[in-house]
Amino acid sequence: MTFETFRGKTVLVTGHTGFKGSWLTLWLHKLGAKVHGYSLPPATEPSNYQAARVADVLETECLDDIRNRARFTEYIHAVQPDCIFHLAALPLVRRSYAEPVETFEANIMGSIYLMDALRTLGKPCTAVMITSDKCYENVGKPEGYVETDPMGGHDPYSASKGCAELAVSSYRRSFFPADKVAEHNIRLASVRAGNVIGGGDWAEDRIIPDAVRAVTAGKALEIRSPHAVRPWQHVLEPLSGYLLLAERLMQGEDRFADGWNFGPYAAGATTVSEIIDQFYKIWGEGRAEYDKEAPKLHEAAFLTLSSEKAMRELGWKPTWSLLQNIDRTANWYKEFYAGEDARELTLADIDAYMEQMEY
């Protein structure tokens, strides 16, 4: 079975109460991993963490802030993980304008605290640091950003992710070089993905959660930037890449300790308005309007990733089409609001995805 390496392994997921973290935690548990979680309490009500009863599948969890260096380090050392997926972050562009200091502290220093804890862990460990496609200096590149493109970022969130990537690169070269794993026992990689969609996301200022809130309330969805192009993908797409990368590293393929993009095929990059039109078509109702009164904070109009490196070297590739991504997402929410169980809906999508994977 794919990802068999995780069976019986001790895995720490930071940010396990979040959207991506909750899906990853349930997937790892399904794979037979002993999963631990470190995160703030869920930021939304409802949340997939609560609705899918994620806490029930954990060995232990600590609901604390990654900026609490002493507690974070203590927990990492207590868990003694074989593998870490670091997703904990302040993840919203527009919120970063309101909380720039907190965003930089969490996204940069939280990552540094984790990596520094690895220096004194005292056992072999693979760490996959999750950043964002927004870590790149966005110059409107139409063919998609590659791993060797410069880091950057206009808004505090994007800049914080670019800085986090530089910190990961520095720790890898300074303390955890891939050619000296026998000495330090740490395999450190970073990953970037596009805009993820899927059931169980109720975050503020995200287009699908906003669409769900609007249609379930019988209101029109107000869209800030209908023509903005993003590389849309189901949450399981990048998560499968993270798992594959971690598996290869845990199997001793040290050359994969590097930075990686996990984005959709070019057809997955489309506009906000096209996504919403298709989402409401599948839902069977709902309407959208352009919000002319929304504050005009800077948000990139065009951003796509190139995943050629992951396809060529890891053998990873997207599994679902854009239409399948939207269909799975819309139906998850429809069934949830009709009374279906969130964990069963999530696991059903994971099962369907794994059946169709070709790696």
C-alpha positions as CSV (number, residue, x, y, z in Angstrom):
1,M,0.0,0.0,0.0
2,T,1.2,3.5,-0.7
3,F,2.6,5.3,2.3
4,E,3.1,2.0,4.2
5,T,6.2,3.6,5.8
6,F,4.0,5.6,8.2
7,R,2.6,2.5,9.9
8,G,3.7,2.4,13.5
9,K,5.7,5.6,13.2
10,T,5.4,8.5,15.6
11,V,4.3,11.6,13.7
12,L,3.8,15.1,15.0
13,V,1.4,17.4,13.1
14,T,1.6,21.1,14.1
15,G,-1.6,23.0,13.2
16,H,-3.6,19.8,13.5
17,T,-6.7,21.8,14.5
18,G,-6.7,23.7,11.2
19,F,-8.3,22.8,7.8
20,K,-5.3,21.1,6.2
21,G,-4.0,19.8,9.5
22,S,-7.2,18.0,10.4
23,W,-7.3,16.2,7.0
24,L,-3.6,15.2,7.3
25,T,-4.1,13.9,10.9
26,L,-7.0,11.7,9.9
27,W,-5.1,10.4,6.8
28,L,-2.0,9.6,8.9
29,H,-4.1,7.8,11.5
30,K,-5.7,5.8,8.7
31,L,-2.2,4.8,7.5
32,G,-1.4,3.4,11.0
33,A,0.7,6.3,12.3
34,K,0.8,7.3,16.0
35,V,-0.2,10.9,15.6
36,H,0.4,13.7,18.0
37,G,-0.8,17.3,17.6
38,Y,0.4,20.8,18.6
39,S,-1.7,23.7,17.7
40,L,-3.9,26.6,19.0
41,P,-7.5,25.6,19.5
42,P,-9.6,25.7,16.3
43,A,-10.0,29.2,15.0
44,T,-13.5,28.7,13.7
45,E,-16.9,27.4,14.7
46,P,-17.7,25.0,13.2
47,S,-14.3,23.4,12.4
48,N,-13.3,20.1,10.8
49,Y,-11.2,19.4,13.9
50,Q,-14.3,19.4,16.1
51,A,-16.9,18.1,13.6
52,A,-14.7,15.1,12.6
53,R,-13.6,14.4,16.2
54,V,-9.9,14.6,15.3
55,A,-8.8,14.6,18.9
56,D,-10.1,11.1,19.3
57,V,-7.5,9.7,16.9
58,L,-4.5,11.4,18.6
59,E,-2.0,9.8,20.9
60,T,-1.5,13.2,22.7
61,E,-2.1,16.8,21.8
62,C,-1.0,20.2,23.2
63,L,-3.2,23.2,22.5
64,D,-0.7,26.0,22.7
65,D,1.0,28.6,20.6
66,I,4.1,27.8,18.6
67,R,5.5,31.1,19.7
68,N,5.8,29.7,23.2
69,R,9.3,28.4,22.6
70,A,9.8,26.6,25.9
71,R,6.5,24.7,25.7
72,F,6.9,23.9,22.0
73,T,10.4,22.6,22.4
74,E,9.4,20.5,25.5
75,Y,6.5,18.9,23.6
76,I,8.7,18.0,20.6
77,H,11.3,16.4,22.8
78,A,8.6,14.6,24.8
79,V,6.9,13.2,21.7
80,Q,10.2,12.0,20.1
81,P,8.8,12.1,16.6
82,D,10.0,10.1,13.6
83,C,8.4,12.6,11.4
84,I,7.0,16.2,11.7
85,F,4.6,18.0,9.4
86,H,4.8,21.7,10.4
87,L,1.5,23.4,9.3
88,A,0.9,25.7,12.2
89,A,0.8,29.3,11.0
90,L,-1.2,32.4,10.7
91,P,-2.5,31.6,7.2
92,L,-4.6,34.6,5.9
93,V,-3.4,37.4,3.7
94,R,-6.0,39.9,4.7
95,R,-5.6,39.1,8.4
96,S,-1.8,39.7,8.1
97,Y,-2.5,43.4,7.3
98,A,-4.3,43.7,10.7
99,E,-1.8,41.5,12.6
100,P,1.5,41.9,10.9
101,V,3.7,41.4,14.0
102,E,1.9,38.3,15.0
103,T,2.0,36.9,11.5
104,F,5.8,37.4,11.2
105,E,6.3,36.0,14.7
106,A,4.2,32.8,14.1
107,N,5.3,32.1,10.6
108,I,9.0,32.8,11.0
109,M,9.9,32.3,14.6
110,G,7.5,29.3,15.0
111,S,9.4,27.6,12.2
112,I,12.8,28.5,13.7
113,Y,11.8,27.2,17.2
114,L,10.8,23.9,15.7
115,M,14.0,23.5,13.7
116,D,16.1,24.5,16.6
117,A,14.4,21.9,18.8
118,L,15.5,19.3,16.2
119,R,19.1,20.2,16.9
120,T,18.8,18.7,20.4
121,L,16.1,16.0,19.6
122,G,18.7,13.2,19.9
123,K,17.1,10.8,17.3
124,P,16.5,10.6,13.6
125,C,13.7,12.7,12.4
126,T,12.2,13.9,9.0
127,A,10.6,17.3,9.1
128,V,8.4,18.7,6.3
129,M,7.9,22.5,6.7
130,I,4.8,23.7,4.9
131,T,4.9,27.3,3.7
132,S,2.9,28.6,0.7
133,D,3.0,29.4,-3.0
134,K,2.9,33.0,-1.9
135,C,6.5,32.7,-0.7
136,Y,7.8,33.6,-4.2
137,E,8.4,37.2,-5.3
138,N,5.3,37.5,-7.5
139,V,6.2,39.3,-10.8
140,G,3.2,37.8,-12.7
141,K,5.1,34.9,-14.2
142,P,2.6,33.1,-16.5
143,E,4.4,29.8,-16.7
144,G,4.4,29.2,-13.0
145,Y,7.1,29.6,-10.3
146,V,9.8,27.0,-9.9
147,E,11.7,26.1,-6.7
148,T,14.8,28.2,-7.7
149,D,12.8,31.4,-8.2
150,P,13.5,34.2,-5.6
151,M,11.6,34.4,-2.4
152,G,9.6,37.6,-1.7
153,G,6.2,38.8,-0.8
154,H,4.2,42.0,-0.8
155,D,1.8,41.6,2.1
156,P,3.0,40.5,5.6
157,Y,1.7,36.9,5.1
158,S,3.5,36.4,1.8
159,A,6.7,38.0,3.1
160,S,6.6,35.9,6.3
161,K,6.4,32.7,4.2
162,G,9.3,33.8,2.0
163,C,11.3,34.5,5.2
164,A,10.4,31.1,6.6
165,E,11.7,29.5,3.4
166,L,15.0,31.3,3.8
167,A,15.2,30.2,7.4
168,V,14.6,26.6,6.4
169,S,17.3,26.8,3.8
170,S,19.7,28.3,6.3
171,Y,19.1,25.6,8.9
172,R,19.4,22.9,6.3
173,R,22.7,24.2,5.0
174,S,24.1,25.2,8.5
175,F,23.0,22.3,10.7
176,F,21.2,19.6,8.6
177,P,23.1,19.2,5.2
178,A,21.8,16.3,3.2
179,D,25.3,14.9,2.7
180,K,25.9,14.6,6.4
181,V,22.7,13.0,7.7
182,A,24.7,10.2,9.3
183,E,26.1,12.9,11.7
184,H,22.9,14.9,12.5
185,N,20.1,12.5,11.7
186,I,17.7,15.2,10.5
187,R,16.1,15.3,7.0
188,L,14.6,18.8,6.5
189,A,12.4,19.7,3.5
190,S,10.0,22.6,2.7
191,V,6.9,22.5,0.5
192,R,4.7,25.0,-1.2
193,A,1.1,24.5,-2.5
194,G,-1.6,26.5,-4.2
195,N,-5.1,27.5,-3.0
196,V,-6.6,24.4,-1.4
197,I,-10.3,23.6,-1.3
198,G,-12.2,20.7,0.3
199,G,-14.8,20.0,2.9
200,G,-14.4,21.3,6.5
201,D,-12.9,24.7,5.9
202,W,-14.7,27.5,7.6
203,A,-11.9,30.1,7.7
204,E,-12.6,33.8,7.2
205,D,-11.8,35.4,3.9
206,R,-11.5,32.2,1.9
207,I,-13.7,31.9,-1.2
208,I,-15.2,28.4,-0.7
209,P,-16.0,28.9,3.1
210,D,-17.5,32.3,2.1
211,A,-19.6,30.7,-0.6
212,V,-20.8,28.0,1.8
213,R,-21.8,30.6,4.4
214,A,-23.6,32.6,1.8
215,V,-25.6,29.8,0.3
216,T,-26.6,28.2,3.6
217,A,-27.8,31.6,4.8
218,G,-29.7,32.3,1.6
219,K,-27.6,35.3,0.8
220,A,-25.5,36.4,-2.3
221,L,-21.8,35.9,-2.1
222,E,-19.9,39.1,-2.4
223,I,-16.6,38.6,-4.3
224,R,-13.7,41.0,-3.9
225,S,-11.5,39.9,-6.9
226,P,-13.5,37.8,-9.4
227,H,-10.8,37.8,-12.0
228,A,-7.9,36.8,-9.7
229,V,-6.3,33.6,-11.0
230,R,-5.1,30.9,-8.5
231,P,-3.9,27.3,-8.8
232,W,-6.9,25.6,-7.2
233,Q,-6.5,22.1,-5.9
234,H,-8.3,19.7,-3.5
235,V,-6.6,19.6,0.0
236,L,-5.7,15.9,-0.6
237,E,-3.5,16.8,-3.6
238,P,-0.7,18.7,-1.8
239,L,-1.1,16.5,1.3
240,S,-0.4,13.4,-0.9
241,G,2.8,15.2,-2.0
242,Y,3.8,16.0,1.6
243,L,3.3,12.3,2.5
244,L,5.2,11.0,-0.5
245,L,8.1,13.4,0.1
246,A,8.3,12.5,3.8
247,E,8.1,8.8,3.0
248,R,11.0,9.0,0.5
249,L,13.1,10.9,3.1
250,M,12.2,8.4,5.9
251,Q,13.4,5.6,3.5
252,G,16.8,7.3,3.4
253,E,16.7,9.2,0.1
254,D,18.5,12.2,1.6
255,R,18.7,14.0,-1.7
256,F,15.1,15.0,-1.4
257,A,15.8,17.2,1.6
258,D,15.0,20.4,-0.5
259,G,12.2,22.7,-1.4
260,W,9.2,21.4,-3.4
261,N,6.1,22.7,-5.2
262,F,2.9,20.7,-5.2
263,G,0.4,22.5,-7.4
264,P,-2.2,21.5,-9.9
265,Y,-1.9,21.0,-13.7
266,A,-2.2,24.3,-15.7
267,A,-5.9,23.6,-16.1
268,G,-6.3,23.9,-12.4
269,A,-5.4,27.6,-12.5
270,T,-8.6,29.6,-13.0
271,T,-10.4,32.6,-11.8
272,V,-12.4,33.1,-8.6
273,S,-15.6,33.7,-10.5
274,E,-15.2,30.5,-12.5
275,I,-14.7,28.5,-9.4
276,I,-17.8,29.9,-7.7
277,D,-20.0,29.5,-10.8
278,Q,-19.1,25.8,-10.9
279,F,-19.4,25.4,-7.2
280,Y,-22.9,26.7,-7.1
281,K,-23.8,24.8,-10.2
282,I,-22.9,21.5,-8.4
283,W,-24.6,22.7,-5.2
284,G,-27.8,23.5,-7.2
285,E,-28.3,27.0,-5.9
286,G,-26.4,30.1,-4.8
287,R,-25.4,33.4,-6.5
288,A,-22.5,35.8,-6.4
289,E,-22.0,39.6,-6.7
290,Y,-18.9,41.7,-7.0
291,D,-18.2,43.5,-3.7
292,K,-17.4,47.1,-4.8
293,E,-17.1,48.2,-1.2
294,A,-14.4,45.7,-0.1
295,P,-11.2,47.4,1.1
296,K,-8.6,47.4,-1.7
297,L,-5.8,45.8,0.1
298,H,-3.1,44.4,-2.2
299,E,-3.7,40.8,-3.2
300,A,-1.8,39.2,-6.2
301,A,-4.0,39.0,-9.3
302,F,-2.1,36.1,-10.8
303,L,-0.1,33.3,-9.2
304,T,0.6,29.7,-10.3
305,L,3.2,27.0,-9.5
306,S,5.2,24.7,-11.6
307,S,5.3,21.2,-10.1
308,E,7.6,19.7,-12.8
309,K,10.3,18.9,-10.2
310,A,8.0,16.9,-8.0
311,M,6.6,15.1,-11.1
312,R,10.0,14.3,-12.5
313,E,12.0,13.4,-9.4
314,L,9.4,12.2,-6.9
315,G,6.9,10.7,-9.4
316,W,4.1,12.7,-7.8
317,K,1.3,14.1,-9.9
318,P,-2.2,15.5,-9.3
319,T,-4.9,12.9,-9.2
320,W,-8.2,14.8,-9.5
321,S,-9.3,17.3,-12.2
322,L,-10.5,20.8,-11.4
323,L,-14.1,19.7,-11.8
324,Q,-13.5,16.7,-9.5
325,N,-12.0,19.0,-6.9
326,I,-15.0,21.3,-6.9
327,D,-17.4,18.4,-7.1
328,R,-15.9,16.7,-4.1
329,T,-15.8,19.9,-2.1
330,A,-19.4,21.0,-2.9
331,N,-20.8,17.6,-2.1
332,W,-18.9,17.3,1.2
333,Y,-20.5,20.5,2.4
334,K,-24.0,19.6,1.0
335,E,-23.9,16.2,2.8
336,F,-22.5,17.7,6.0
337,Y,-25.3,20.3,6.2
338,A,-27.8,17.5,5.4
339,G,-26.7,15.7,8.6
340,E,-23.9,13.4,7.4
341,D,-20.9,12.8,9.7
342,A,-17.8,15.0,9.0
343,R,-15.3,12.2,9.8
344,E,-17.0,9.7,7.5
345,L,-17.2,12.3,4.7
346,T,-13.5,13.1,5.1
347,L,-12.4,9.5,5.2
348,A,-14.6,8.7,2.2
349,D,-12.8,11.3,0.1
350,I,-9.4,10.0,1.3
351,D,-10.4,6.5,0.3
352,A,-11.6,7.6,-3.1
353,Y,-8.4,9.6,-3.6
354,M,-6.1,6.7,-2.6
355,E,-7.9,4.4,-5.0
356,Q,-7.2,6.7,-7.9
357,M,-3.6,7.7,-7.1
358,E,-1.0,6.4,-9.6
359,Y,2.1,6.5,-7.5
